[in-house]
Amino acid sequence: MKCILKYLLTRPWIARRLLALSLWTHNISYWASGFFASIVEADGLHPKHRLMNYHQWFMDHLRPEWRVLDVGCGNGALALDLSRCCKEVVGIDMSERSLQQAKQRAPQIRFIQGDAVQFVKKNQEGFDAVVLSNILEHVEARVDFLKNLSRVSPCLLIRVPMINRDWITLYKKERGLEWRLDRSHYTEYTIESFRSDLEQSGLTLFQYDIRFGEIYAVCYKK
Protein backbone atom coordinates (compact mmCIF):
# COMPACT_ATOMS: atom_id res chain seq x y z
CA MET A 1 0.00 0.00 0.00
CA LYS A 2 2.79 2.44 0.87
CA CYS A 3 4.52 1.72 -2.43
CA ILE A 4 1.30 2.33 -4.36
CA LEU A 5 0.67 5.60 -2.48
CA LYS A 6 4.24 6.76 -3.08
CA TYR A 7 3.93 5.90 -6.76
CA LEU A 8 0.69 7.85 -7.12
CA LEU A 9 1.92 10.92 -5.22
CA THR A 10 5.05 11.18 -7.34
CA ARG A 11 3.19 11.10 -10.65
CA PRO A 12 3.66 14.54 -12.28
CA TRP A 13 -0.02 15.16 -13.04
CA ILE A 14 -1.04 14.31 -9.47
CA ALA A 15 1.85 16.27 -7.99
CA ARG A 16 0.87 19.39 -9.98
CA ARG A 17 -2.65 19.29 -8.58
CA LEU A 18 -1.46 18.69 -5.05
CA LEU A 19 1.06 21.50 -5.43
CA ALA A 20 -1.63 23.97 -6.52
CA LEU A 21 -3.79 22.87 -3.59
CA SER A 22 -0.96 23.24 -1.07
CA LEU A 23 -0.03 26.71 -2.35
CA TRP A 24 -3.67 27.82 -2.20
CA THR A 25 -3.90 26.41 1.33
CA HIS A 26 -0.77 28.37 2.24
CA ASN A 27 -2.54 31.62 1.24
CA ILE A 28 -5.66 30.76 3.23
CA SER A 29 -3.62 29.74 6.27
CA TYR A 30 -1.64 33.00 6.20
CA TRP A 31 -4.79 35.12 6.11
CA ALA A 32 -6.59 33.05 8.74
CA SER A 33 -3.61 33.13 11.10
CA GLY A 34 -3.52 36.93 11.04
CA PHE A 35 -7.28 37.21 11.46
CA PHE A 36 -7.54 34.92 14.49
CA ALA A 37 -4.29 36.17 16.03
CA SER A 38 -5.73 39.70 16.07
CA ILE A 39 -8.75 38.44 18.00
CA VAL A 40 -6.72 36.76 20.72
CA GLU A 41 -4.26 39.65 21.16
CA ALA A 42 -5.05 41.64 24.30
CA ASP A 43 -5.22 44.98 22.47
CA GLY A 44 -6.98 43.60 19.40
CA LEU A 45 -4.08 44.55 17.12
CA HIS A 46 -2.44 42.23 14.64
CA PRO A 47 0.62 40.70 16.39
CA LYS A 48 2.89 42.16 13.69
CA HIS A 49 2.67 45.48 15.51
CA ARG A 50 4.25 43.89 18.56
CA LEU A 51 6.62 41.35 17.02
CA MET A 52 7.98 43.47 14.18
CA ASN A 53 8.08 46.62 16.33
CA TYR A 54 7.90 48.70 13.17
CA HIS A 55 6.35 51.64 15.04
CA GLN A 56 9.75 52.23 16.64
CA TRP A 57 11.48 52.63 13.28
CA PHE A 58 9.16 55.48 12.34
CA MET A 59 9.44 57.02 15.79
CA ASP A 60 13.25 56.94 15.57
CA HIS A 61 13.14 59.08 12.41
CA LEU A 62 10.97 61.88 13.81
CA ARG A 63 11.95 65.07 15.60
CA PRO A 64 10.11 66.65 18.54
CA GLU A 65 9.25 69.83 16.62
CA TRP A 66 7.81 68.10 13.54
CA ARG A 67 4.26 68.00 12.14
CA VAL A 68 3.57 64.58 10.62
CA LEU A 69 0.94 63.34 8.18
CA ASP A 70 0.12 59.64 8.64
CA VAL A 71 -1.41 58.49 5.34
CA GLY A 72 -3.63 55.43 5.57
CA CYS A 73 -3.59 55.67 9.36
CA GLY A 74 -6.13 52.87 9.78
CA ASN A 75 -7.02 52.18 13.42
CA GLY A 76 -4.63 54.86 14.70
CA ALA A 77 -2.21 52.55 16.52
CA LEU A 78 0.84 53.89 14.70
CA ALA A 79 -0.37 57.50 14.82
CA LEU A 80 -0.69 57.25 18.60
CA ASP A 81 2.93 56.20 18.99
CA LEU A 82 4.09 58.83 16.50
CA SER A 83 2.33 61.52 18.53
CA ARG A 84 4.61 60.72 21.47
CA CYS A 85 7.67 61.72 19.45
CA CYS A 86 6.63 64.86 17.59
CA LYS A 87 4.68 68.08 17.91
CA GLU A 88 1.57 67.04 15.95
CA VAL A 89 0.21 64.10 13.98
CA VAL A 90 -2.61 64.27 11.47
CA GLY A 91 -4.04 60.92 10.38
CA ILE A 92 -5.99 60.39 7.17
CA ASP A 93 -7.81 57.30 5.95
CA MET A 94 -10.69 56.48 3.61
CA SER A 95 -12.32 53.95 5.95
CA GLU A 96 -14.96 55.33 8.30
CA ARG A 97 -14.86 52.16 10.39
CA SER A 98 -11.08 52.36 10.84
CA LEU A 99 -11.27 56.02 11.80
CA GLN A 100 -13.90 55.30 14.44
CA GLN A 101 -11.40 52.94 16.05
CA ALA A 102 -8.62 55.51 15.63
CA LYS A 103 -10.61 58.26 17.35
CA GLN A 104 -11.38 55.98 20.28
CA ARG A 105 -7.74 54.92 20.54
CA ALA A 106 -6.28 58.43 20.25
CA PRO A 107 -8.91 61.16 20.76
CA GLN A 108 -6.21 63.81 21.05
CA ILE A 109 -5.13 63.29 17.41
CA ARG A 110 -6.79 64.96 14.45
CA PHE A 111 -8.15 62.30 12.08
CA ILE A 112 -9.58 63.03 8.63
CA GLN A 113 -11.70 60.77 6.46
CA GLY A 114 -10.86 61.09 2.79
CA ASP A 115 -8.35 60.61 0.02
CA ALA A 116 -4.83 61.78 0.86
CA VAL A 117 -4.15 63.20 -2.61
CA GLN A 118 -7.34 65.26 -2.58
CA PHE A 119 -6.50 66.47 0.93
CA VAL A 120 -3.06 67.58 -0.25
CA LYS A 121 -4.49 69.36 -3.29
CA LYS A 122 -7.17 71.21 -1.33
CA ASN A 123 -5.12 72.19 1.70
CA GLN A 124 -2.06 74.36 2.00
CA GLU A 125 -0.84 72.70 5.17
CA GLY A 126 2.81 71.81 5.32
CA PHE A 127 4.28 68.83 7.11
CA ASP A 128 7.81 67.95 8.11
CA ALA A 129 7.29 64.27 7.26
CA VAL A 130 4.74 62.01 5.58
CA VAL A 131 4.41 58.44 6.89
CA LEU A 132 3.39 55.63 4.52
CA SER A 133 3.32 52.35 6.43
CA ASN A 134 2.27 49.53 4.08
CA ILE A 135 0.25 51.98 1.97
CA LEU A 136 2.13 52.56 -1.27
CA GLU A 137 1.59 49.01 -2.55
CA HIS A 138 -2.20 49.61 -2.44
CA VAL A 139 -1.94 52.54 -4.87
CA GLU A 140 -2.15 51.99 -8.62
CA ALA A 141 -0.80 55.39 -9.75
CA ARG A 142 2.09 55.36 -7.32
CA VAL A 143 4.33 57.88 -9.07
CA ASP A 144 1.64 60.58 -9.17
CA PHE A 145 0.70 59.70 -5.59
CA LEU A 146 4.26 60.24 -4.36
CA LYS A 147 4.63 63.46 -6.37
CA ASN A 148 1.51 64.89 -4.74
CA LEU A 149 2.58 63.93 -1.24
CA SER A 150 6.05 65.41 -1.72
CA ARG A 151 4.41 68.79 -2.31
CA VAL A 152 3.48 69.06 1.36
CA SER A 153 6.65 67.55 2.82
CA PRO A 154 10.28 67.13 1.74
CA CYS A 155 10.58 63.88 3.74
CA LEU A 156 8.67 60.64 3.21
CA LEU A 157 9.07 57.68 5.56
CA ILE A 158 7.97 54.58 3.69
CA ARG A 159 7.47 50.91 4.55
CA VAL A 160 6.60 48.47 1.74
CA PRO A 161 6.59 44.66 1.31
CA MET A 162 9.12 42.94 -0.95
CA ILE A 163 8.12 40.35 -3.53
CA ASN A 164 11.43 38.55 -3.07
CA ARG A 165 10.90 38.18 0.68
CA ASP A 166 11.00 34.39 0.27
CA TRP A 167 11.10 31.73 -2.43
CA ILE A 168 7.48 30.67 -2.21
CA THR A 169 6.19 34.11 -3.19
CA LEU A 170 8.20 34.08 -6.41
CA TYR A 171 7.21 30.47 -7.03
CA LYS A 172 3.50 31.23 -6.72
CA LYS A 173 3.81 34.08 -9.21
CA GLU A 174 5.82 31.90 -11.58
CA ARG A 175 3.02 29.32 -11.57
CA GLY A 176 0.30 31.93 -12.11
CA LEU A 177 -1.15 31.60 -8.60
CA GLU A 178 -2.11 34.35 -6.13
CA TRP A 179 1.17 35.54 -4.64
CA ARG A 180 0.36 38.85 -2.97
CA LEU A 181 0.14 39.34 0.78
CA ASP A 182 -3.14 41.14 0.10
CA ARG A 183 -5.35 41.02 -2.99
CA SER A 184 -5.59 44.82 -2.91
CA HIS A 185 -1.85 45.15 -3.62
CA TYR A 186 -1.01 46.52 -7.05
CA THR A 187 2.64 45.64 -6.54
CA GLU A 188 5.18 44.26 -4.13
CA TYR A 189 8.71 45.51 -4.47
CA THR A 190 12.30 44.64 -5.10
CA ILE A 191 14.78 47.30 -4.08
CA GLU A 192 15.31 48.01 -7.80
CA SER A 193 11.62 48.55 -8.57
CA PHE A 194 11.27 50.68 -5.43
CA ARG A 195 14.18 52.89 -6.52
CA SER A 196 12.56 53.21 -9.94
CA ASP A 197 9.26 54.48 -8.50
CA LEU A 198 11.12 56.98 -6.33
CA GLU A 199 13.26 58.20 -9.23
CA GLN A 200 10.19 58.81 -11.40
CA SER A 201 8.57 60.65 -8.49
CA GLY A 202 11.48 63.04 -8.02
CA LEU A 203 12.51 61.46 -4.72
CA THR A 204 15.91 60.31 -3.48
CA LEU A 205 16.35 57.15 -1.44
CA PHE A 206 18.44 58.60 1.36
CA GLN A 207 18.57 55.57 3.64
CA TYR A 208 16.91 52.16 3.84
CA ASP A 209 16.77 48.97 5.89
CA ILE A 210 15.34 45.57 5.04
CA ARG A 211 13.48 43.88 7.88
CA PHE A 212 11.00 40.99 7.86
CA GLY A 213 10.98 41.02 4.06
CA GLU A 214 10.05 44.71 3.89
CA ILE A 215 11.82 47.90 2.84
CA TYR A 216 11.98 50.70 5.43
CA ALA A 217 13.03 53.85 3.61
CA VAL A 218 13.81 57.50 4.32
CA CYS A 219 13.16 59.46 1.13
CA TYR A 220 13.72 63.13 0.34
CA LYS A 221 12.49 65.37 -2.43
CA LYS A 222 15.27 66.22 -4.89
Order of alpha helices (4+ residues) and beta strands (2+ residues): alpha-alpha-alpha-alpha-beta-alpha-beta-alpha-beta-alpha-beta-alpha-beta-alpha-alpha-beta-beta
